[in-house]
Amino acid sequence: MEHSIADIQYCESLFSRFYDIGSLPSGGVTRLGYTEAEDQMHQVFTSIGKELGYGSIQDEVGNTFVGDTASRNFCLVGSHLDSVIDGGRYDGVSGILAGLMILRWAKEDGLSLPIRVGAFRCEESSNFGCCTIGSGLVTRELHRQDVANLVSKSGETLESIFQRRGYSLNPPAISGLMGYFELHIEQGKVLEECGASVGIVQTIAGPRRFKLYLRGVAEHSGATPMPMRSDALCAAAELILELERIGNKEAIHQSVATVGVVYNHPNAMNVVPGEVELGVDIRGIDLTSLDRIEAEMKDAARRICARRHIEYLEEKLSEFRPVDMSRGVQLGLEDAAQRLGISSRRMMSGAGHDAMAFPSLCPTGMVFIPCLKGVSHNRAEFANLPSICDGARVIYEFLKGEAV
């Protein structure tokens, strides 16, 4: 779809307002949830809303909403403004830009449907090891006991941060939702490979996360013969490769398995590794497949560790079921894309998003746009501004249909 020069320029001007916040010498950004950098992002968001002539409100966990803040019932276009450590500038922000573009178009067209754009706090797990905190608390997907004792990178508990900021870990549930819509970069390369302009998300994969603890014996690397060792890192290496094999076997069901964290102790050149902690992330949309991966992972860990004389302990950190987007919204977004001449493709989301929290509350839809080579959570992350406008136009076209 061809967009007006004015729209592209306005989208670019919005993007530039957020650009420098949390910038690093590496070229990436760090805007962790419930830190000053995220606060600055929300302040800019509020300022832009005011310039558009809209009011803003902040809820009891710090989420910010811009748009029609007076109506009791409203459509919410949401995303987030925090980032991972040394991340890119498009993850989350693209969805907020899309929402602001929709507000601008709605004002120009005199659209009567009440619309708010919501920026949710701490969508990324980078600061507390838990994702979608802002949206989770106000939708009751998360509760005080789930998050109060989480510790930030700076060593402060979330409960302490909330007390200092005057927030509440028992906020009232969000209400009045007529629908929830989110635009996001795909964070994969499916759209780029197939040449589609937007993706209509059908299901968001359910993640299961674990910590695996392996304990051997830390001994002198020169004085301990090879057959006499209980090397925790060698056991971990074998388990990592086994989990990759299990994940590959289940890939036919669109499941994945990743070891993303390795802590090796004492991590010294001349010491046989005595203790290793692994962080494991399993995701998919097929519960039976996820069950198989979990069971086979545990079986492999016990088998490998028993053979190598390594103590083994596992801890499940979290588990979320796959979440389906609303069928009627999927079809409506698909029809909207067709009317606009924007090519679309139905697809799943392997990554988690704030949208996971809303299907139980209201009709929910999610639109993906391509990102260069599928790169995300990386300083090289990139999406075209016209792609943001494509996705925003699809959501806006759907909302216009609802207003008729």
C-alpha positions as CSV (number, residue, x, y, z in Angstrom):
1,M,0.0,0.0,0.0
2,E,1.2,3.5,-0.8
3,H,1.3,5.8,2.2
4,S,1.2,9.6,2.1
5,I,4.5,11.4,2.5
6,A,2.9,13.2,5.5
7,D,2.1,9.9,7.2
8,I,5.7,8.5,6.7
9,Q,7.2,11.8,7.9
10,Y,5.0,11.9,11.0
11,C,5.8,8.3,11.8
12,E,9.5,9.1,11.4
13,S,9.1,12.1,13.7
14,L,7.5,10.0,16.4
15,F,10.2,7.3,16.2
16,S,12.9,10.0,16.5
17,R,11.4,11.2,19.8
18,F,12.1,7.8,21.4
19,Y,15.3,7.1,19.6
20,D,18.0,8.3,22.0
21,I,16.5,7.1,25.3
22,G,18.6,4.4,26.8
23,S,21.1,4.5,23.9
24,L,24.4,2.6,24.3
25,P,27.8,3.1,22.7
26,S,27.3,-0.3,21.0
27,G,24.4,1.1,19.0
28,G,21.7,-0.7,20.9
29,V,19.4,0.5,23.7
30,T,18.7,-0.7,27.3
31,R,15.3,0.4,28.6
32,L,14.5,-2.0,31.4
33,G,11.1,-2.2,33.0
34,Y,10.5,0.0,36.0
35,T,13.7,2.0,35.5
36,E,14.4,5.7,34.6
37,A,14.8,4.8,30.9
38,E,11.4,3.2,30.7
39,D,10.0,6.2,32.7
40,Q,11.4,8.6,30.0
41,M,9.8,6.5,27.3
42,H,6.4,6.9,29.0
43,Q,6.9,10.6,29.4
44,V,7.6,11.1,25.7
45,F,4.5,9.0,24.9
46,T,2.3,11.2,27.2
47,S,3.7,14.3,25.6
48,I,2.9,13.1,22.1
49,G,-0.6,12.3,23.1
50,K,-1.0,15.8,24.5
51,E,0.3,17.3,21.3
52,L,-2.4,15.3,19.4
53,G,-5.0,16.8,21.7
54,Y,-5.6,13.7,23.8
55,G,-5.6,13.2,27.5
56,S,-3.6,10.5,29.4
57,I,-4.0,8.4,32.5
58,Q,-1.7,6.1,34.4
59,D,-3.0,3.1,36.2
60,E,-1.9,1.7,39.6
61,V,1.0,-0.3,38.2
62,G,2.4,2.5,36.0
63,N,0.9,1.6,32.6
64,T,0.1,4.7,30.6
65,F,-2.9,5.2,28.4
66,V,-3.4,8.0,25.8
67,G,-6.5,8.8,23.7
68,D,-10.2,8.8,24.7
69,T,-9.7,8.5,28.5
70,A,-13.2,9.7,29.3
71,S,-15.4,6.9,27.8
72,R,-16.1,3.9,30.1
73,N,-15.9,1.5,27.1
74,F,-13.1,1.7,24.6
75,C,-10.9,-0.2,22.1
76,L,-7.3,-0.6,23.3
77,V,-4.3,-0.6,21.0
78,G,-1.4,-1.6,23.1
79,S,2.3,-2.6,23.3
80,H,5.3,-1.8,25.4
81,L,8.2,0.7,25.6
82,D,10.8,-1.3,27.6
83,S,13.6,-3.3,25.9
84,V,16.0,-6.1,26.6
85,I,19.6,-5.4,27.5
86,D,21.5,-4.0,24.4
87,G,18.3,-4.5,22.4
88,G,16.8,-2.9,19.3
89,R,14.6,0.2,18.8
90,Y,11.6,-1.4,17.1
91,D,10.5,-4.1,19.5
92,G,7.4,-2.7,21.4
93,V,7.9,0.8,20.1
94,S,6.5,-0.1,16.7
95,G,3.2,-1.0,18.3
96,I,3.0,2.3,20.2
97,L,3.9,4.2,17.0
98,A,1.0,2.3,15.2
99,G,-1.4,3.3,18.0
100,L,-0.4,6.9,17.8
101,M,-0.8,6.9,14.0
102,I,-4.3,5.4,14.5
103,L,-5.2,8.2,17.0
104,R,-4.1,10.7,14.4
105,W,-6.1,9.2,11.6
106,A,-9.2,8.8,13.8
107,K,-9.1,12.5,14.7
108,E,-8.6,13.4,11.0
109,D,-11.6,11.2,10.0
110,G,-13.8,12.1,13.0
111,L,-14.1,8.4,13.9
112,S,-16.6,8.0,16.7
113,L,-15.3,4.8,18.2
114,P,-13.4,5.5,21.5
115,I,-9.8,4.4,21.1
116,R,-7.0,4.4,23.7
117,V,-3.3,3.5,23.1
118,G,-1.8,1.7,26.1
119,A,1.9,1.4,26.9
120,F,2.4,-1.5,29.3
121,R,5.2,-1.7,31.8
122,C,7.9,-4.3,31.9
123,E,6.8,-6.6,29.0
124,E,10.4,-8.0,28.7
125,S,11.7,-10.4,31.3
126,S,15.2,-8.8,31.2
127,N,15.0,-6.9,34.5
128,F,13.1,-9.3,36.8
129,G,13.1,-12.6,34.9
130,C,9.3,-12.4,34.4
131,C,7.6,-11.0,31.4
132,T,4.4,-9.0,30.8
133,I,4.2,-7.7,34.4
134,G,2.3,-4.5,33.6
135,S,-0.4,-6.1,31.5
136,G,-0.4,-9.3,33.6
137,L,-1.2,-7.5,36.9
138,V,-4.1,-5.4,35.5
139,T,-5.7,-8.4,33.7
140,R,-5.2,-10.7,36.7
141,E,-3.0,-13.1,34.8
142,L,-0.3,-12.3,37.4
143,H,-0.9,-11.7,41.1
144,R,1.1,-10.2,44.0
145,Q,2.5,-13.5,45.1
146,D,3.8,-14.2,41.6
147,V,5.9,-11.1,41.4
148,A,6.4,-9.3,44.7
149,N,9.7,-10.9,45.5
150,L,11.2,-10.7,42.0
151,V,14.6,-8.9,42.1
152,S,15.8,-6.4,39.5
153,K,19.2,-6.2,38.0
154,S,20.0,-3.5,40.5
155,G,19.1,-5.8,43.4
156,E,15.8,-4.3,44.5
157,T,12.6,-6.3,44.8
158,L,9.6,-5.4,42.7
159,E,7.6,-4.9,45.9
160,S,10.1,-2.3,47.1
161,I,10.0,-0.5,43.8
162,F,6.2,-0.4,43.8
163,Q,6.2,1.0,47.4
164,R,8.7,3.7,46.5
165,R,6.7,4.7,43.4
166,G,3.3,4.5,45.0
167,Y,2.1,1.7,42.8
168,S,0.0,-1.3,43.9
169,L,0.6,-5.0,43.5
170,N,-3.2,-5.5,43.9
171,P,-4.6,-3.1,41.3
172,P,-8.2,-3.1,40.1
173,A,-8.7,-5.2,37.0
174,I,-8.8,-3.3,33.7
175,S,-12.4,-2.9,32.6
176,G,-14.5,-1.4,29.7
177,L,-12.5,-3.2,27.0
178,M,-14.4,-3.5,23.7
179,G,-11.3,-5.1,22.1
180,Y,-7.5,-5.3,22.3
181,F,-5.2,-4.9,19.3
182,E,-1.4,-5.1,19.1
183,L,1.1,-4.5,16.3
184,H,4.5,-6.0,16.7
185,I,7.6,-6.8,14.6
186,E,7.5,-10.5,13.8
187,Q,10.9,-11.2,15.5
188,G,11.3,-14.0,12.9
189,K,11.8,-14.2,9.2
190,V,8.6,-15.9,7.9
191,L,7.0,-12.7,6.5
192,E,10.3,-11.6,4.9
193,E,10.8,-15.1,3.3
194,C,7.2,-15.4,2.0
195,G,6.9,-11.7,0.9
196,A,3.7,-10.9,2.9
197,S,3.3,-7.4,4.2
198,V,1.5,-8.3,7.4
199,G,0.9,-11.4,9.5
200,I,-2.4,-12.1,11.2
201,V,-1.6,-14.0,14.4
202,Q,-3.7,-17.0,15.2
203,T,-2.0,-18.4,18.3
204,I,0.8,-17.2,20.7
205,A,3.0,-20.0,21.8
206,G,3.0,-21.0,25.5
207,P,6.4,-20.9,27.2
208,R,7.7,-23.2,29.9
209,R,10.9,-22.1,31.7
210,F,13.2,-24.2,33.9
211,K,16.4,-23.9,35.9
212,L,18.4,-27.1,35.9
213,Y,21.1,-27.5,38.6
214,L,24.0,-29.9,38.0
215,R,26.5,-30.5,40.9
216,G,29.7,-32.5,40.4
217,V,33.1,-32.0,42.2
218,A,35.3,-29.0,41.7
219,E,38.9,-30.4,41.6
220,H,42.3,-29.4,40.4
221,S,42.3,-29.7,36.6
222,G,45.9,-30.9,36.5
223,A,45.9,-33.3,39.3
224,T,42.6,-35.1,38.7
225,P,42.8,-37.9,36.2
226,M,40.1,-37.9,33.5
227,P,38.4,-41.2,34.6
228,M,38.0,-39.9,38.2
229,R,36.2,-36.6,37.4
230,S,32.6,-35.5,38.1
231,D,32.6,-32.6,35.6
232,A,29.3,-30.7,35.8
233,L,30.0,-28.7,32.7
234,C,30.6,-31.8,30.5
235,A,27.3,-33.2,31.8
236,A,25.7,-29.9,30.9
237,A,27.2,-29.8,27.4
238,E,25.8,-33.3,26.8
239,L,22.4,-32.2,28.1
240,I,22.3,-29.1,25.9
241,L,22.9,-31.1,22.8
242,E,20.3,-33.6,23.8
243,L,17.7,-30.9,24.3
244,E,18.6,-29.6,20.9
245,R,17.9,-33.1,19.5
246,I,14.6,-33.3,21.3
247,G,13.6,-29.8,20.0
248,N,14.5,-30.7,16.4
249,K,12.3,-33.9,16.7
250,E,9.3,-31.8,17.9
251,A,9.8,-29.0,15.3
252,I,7.2,-30.6,13.1
253,H,4.7,-29.4,15.8
254,Q,6.2,-25.9,15.7
255,S,7.8,-26.4,19.1
256,V,11.2,-25.2,20.1
257,A,13.7,-25.8,22.9
258,T,16.5,-23.5,23.9
259,V,19.2,-23.5,26.6
260,G,19.8,-19.7,26.9
261,V,21.6,-19.4,30.2
262,V,24.7,-21.2,31.4
263,Y,26.3,-20.4,34.8
264,N,29.5,-22.3,35.4
265,H,31.2,-22.5,38.8
266,P,33.9,-21.8,39.7
267,N,34.6,-20.9,36.1
268,A,38.4,-21.0,36.5
269,M,40.9,-22.2,33.9
270,N,42.5,-24.7,36.3
271,V,39.5,-26.1,38.1
272,V,37.2,-29.0,36.9
273,P,33.7,-27.4,36.8
274,G,31.9,-28.3,40.0
275,E,28.4,-26.7,39.5
276,V,26.4,-25.6,36.5
277,E,23.0,-23.9,36.3
278,L,21.1,-24.0,33.0
279,G,18.2,-21.8,32.0
280,V,15.9,-23.6,29.6
281,D,13.1,-22.1,27.5
282,I,10.5,-24.5,25.8
283,R,7.8,-23.0,23.6
284,G,5.0,-24.2,21.3
285,I,1.3,-24.2,20.5
286,D,0.8,-28.0,20.9
287,L,0.4,-29.0,24.6
288,T,1.1,-32.7,23.9
289,S,4.4,-31.7,22.1
290,L,5.4,-29.5,25.0
291,D,4.6,-32.3,27.5
292,R,6.9,-34.6,25.5
293,I,9.8,-32.1,25.4
294,E,9.5,-31.6,29.2
295,A,9.4,-35.3,30.0
296,E,12.3,-36.2,27.6
297,M,14.4,-33.3,28.9
298,K,14.0,-34.5,32.5
299,D,14.6,-38.1,31.6
300,A,17.8,-37.1,29.6
301,A,19.1,-35.0,32.5
302,R,18.6,-37.7,35.0
303,R,20.2,-40.3,32.7
304,I,23.2,-38.2,31.8
305,C,23.8,-37.1,35.3
306,A,23.5,-40.6,36.8
307,R,26.1,-41.9,34.3
308,R,28.5,-39.1,35.1
309,H,28.0,-39.2,38.9
310,I,26.4,-35.7,38.9
311,E,23.7,-34.6,41.3
312,Y,20.7,-33.1,39.5
313,L,17.8,-30.9,40.5
314,E,15.2,-29.1,38.4
315,E,13.0,-26.1,39.1
316,K,10.1,-25.0,36.9
317,L,10.0,-21.2,36.9
318,S,6.8,-20.6,34.9
319,E,4.3,-22.2,32.5
320,F,1.8,-20.5,30.3
321,R,-0.6,-22.2,28.0
322,P,-0.7,-21.3,24.3
323,V,-3.2,-18.4,23.7
324,D,-5.5,-18.2,20.7
325,M,-6.4,-14.8,19.2
326,S,-10.1,-14.2,18.7
327,R,-11.3,-16.0,15.5
328,G,-13.7,-13.2,14.5
329,V,-10.9,-10.6,14.9
330,Q,-8.5,-12.7,12.8
331,L,-11.0,-12.8,10.0
332,G,-11.8,-9.1,10.3
333,L,-8.2,-8.1,10.1
334,E,-7.7,-10.4,7.1
335,D,-10.6,-8.8,5.4
336,A,-9.3,-5.3,6.3
337,A,-5.9,-6.1,4.7
338,Q,-7.6,-7.4,1.6
339,R,-9.6,-4.2,1.2
340,L,-6.5,-2.1,1.5
341,G,-4.5,-4.2,-1.0
342,I,-2.0,-5.3,1.7
343,S,-0.9,-8.9,1.4
344,S,-1.3,-10.9,4.6
345,R,-0.5,-14.3,6.0
346,R,-1.9,-16.3,8.9
347,M,0.8,-17.3,11.4
348,M,1.7,-18.2,14.9
349,S,3.8,-16.2,17.3
350,G,6.7,-18.0,18.9
351,A,7.4,-15.0,21.2
352,G,5.2,-13.9,24.0
353,H,3.4,-10.5,24.0
354,D,1.0,-8.4,26.1
355,A,-1.8,-9.6,23.9
356,M,-1.6,-13.0,25.6
357,A,-3.4,-11.5,28.6
358,F,-6.5,-10.2,26.9
359,P,-8.5,-13.0,25.0
360,S,-10.3,-13.9,28.2
361,L,-11.5,-10.3,28.6
362,C,-12.4,-9.1,25.1
363,P,-12.0,-9.8,21.4
364,T,-8.2,-9.7,20.8
365,G,-6.1,-9.5,17.6
366,M,-2.5,-9.2,16.7
367,V,-0.7,-8.0,13.6
368,F,2.9,-8.7,12.7
369,I,5.1,-6.7,10.4
370,P,8.4,-7.9,8.9
371,C,11.7,-7.1,10.5
372,L,15.0,-7.3,8.6
373,K,16.3,-10.9,8.4
374,G,14.1,-11.7,11.4
375,V,16.6,-10.2,13.8
376,S,15.2,-9.0,17.1
377,H,16.4,-8.5,20.7
378,N,19.5,-7.2,19.0
379,R,21.0,-3.8,18.2
380,A,20.7,-4.7,14.5
381,E,16.9,-5.0,14.8
382,F,15.2,-3.0,11.9
383,A,11.7,-2.5,10.5
384,N,10.6,-0.1,7.7
385,L,8.4,2.7,8.8
386,P,6.0,2.0,5.8
387,S,5.6,-1.5,7.3
388,I,4.5,0.1,10.6
389,C,2.0,2.2,8.6
390,D,0.8,-1.0,6.8
391,G,0.0,-2.8,10.0
392,A,-1.5,0.3,11.6
393,R,-3.7,0.8,8.6
394,V,-5.0,-2.7,8.8
395,I,-6.0,-2.3,12.5
396,Y,-7.5,1.1,11.7
397,E,-9.5,-0.3,8.8
398,F,-10.9,-3.0,11.1
399,L,-11.8,-0.4,13.8
400,K,-13.5,1.8,11.2
401,G,-15.7,-1.1,10.3
402,E,-16.6,-1.6,13.9
403,A,-17.6,2.1,14.2
404,V,-20.1,1.9,11.3
